[in-house]
Amino acid sequence: MPETGRALADELATLLRGRRSIDLFAPTPVATSILLEAIEVARWAPNHRLTEPWRFYLLGPATRAALIELAVELETAAKGERVGAARRERLAAVPGFFVLTARRSEEPLLDREDYAACCCAAQNLLLYLWHRGIGTKWTTGGITRQARFYELLGIDAAKEQVVGFFWYGVPKVVPTQARRALADIVTERP
């Protein structure tokens, strides 16, 4: 491998190893143009049969407020008023949200492949944003399975499924993380 190729590979490996899910964000707003650049890169993910099954929903102030209230309502019902209030405060501190869905298919294999393609697109997007100094959190919590979540976004659940509800912004804290050894996860077969 040429030296420049190796240097680029090492830079990419550092990016891949360094990206973390972010829970705490600085109050700095992120320009929509940066998110759109990331989506442009995301759409180049591999997708079987070139179905391009991804749909991105960027949340404006009204939708954001409605989703925060839904999250608070769910949290309050499950864990009490104090926990719901803490949830509101935490979500209100997140600079931005977007949702990624996958187009549904009546063909089970294509449905699975399209969902996987959207996960690849999400990874492209997250890595692009990380390289730009923007952290993310990819959530698939209970709120994403609520009919009201779909209604608030104007998504037809028969035609699309939520792949993730993403939080984004400038990281306030970047957590550290260790990984298991390769020997623990790799099995070689003859």
Secondary structure, DSSP 8 states (H G I E B T S, - for coil): --HHHHHHHHHHHHHHHH--B-S-B-S----HHHHHHHHHHHTTS--GGG---EEEEE--HHHHHHHHHHHHHHHHHHH-HHHHHHHHHHHHT-SEEEEEEEE--SSHHHHHHHHHHHHHHHHHHHHHHHHTT-EEEEE--GGGG-HHHHHHHT--TTTEEEEEEEEEE-BS---------HHHH-----
